[in-house]
Amino acid sequence: MNPARPTSGAVLCLLDEIASPGARGFRFREGDAVFAGFVVRRGEAVVGYVDSCPHAGWPLAGPSGRFLTRDNDLILCGGHAALFRIDDGAMVAGPCQAVALTAWPVDVQDGQIVAL
């Protein structure tokens, strides 16, 4: 387990701090350990993923800082333009088959996005 990963119940941000649809990245450090994740919001629903391309291991947002396509309907890897479904993180276009993003469980509680 990554010691930098936020513990269950840790508040990440207010729901209203992320546009709908939209996404926001988070980075946490504990000593030498780093955890990077991101949250995608659509309406009142949120889903979280570890910020790492399952093909190359680099952060998804790349230099643009964007996690979503222009239409905000898919997650985009800025490094090589692979596309992933928002609901389950499965790759729908890109260099690999049968791969998916690693889920980072999050939820909305009292208007706040929290880690689970």
HUNOR-V671713 format. One record per helix or strand of 2 or more residues. SS is the DSSP state (~ for helix, > for strand). FROM is the first residue (numbers start at 0). TO is the last residue. If there is no record, write none. Layout:
SS&FROM&TO ; SS&FROM&TO
This chain:
>&10&13 ; ~&14&16 ; >&21&29 ; >&32&41 ; >&44&49 ; ~&61&63 ; >&73&75 ; >&82&84 ; >&89&92 ; >&105&108 ; >&111&114
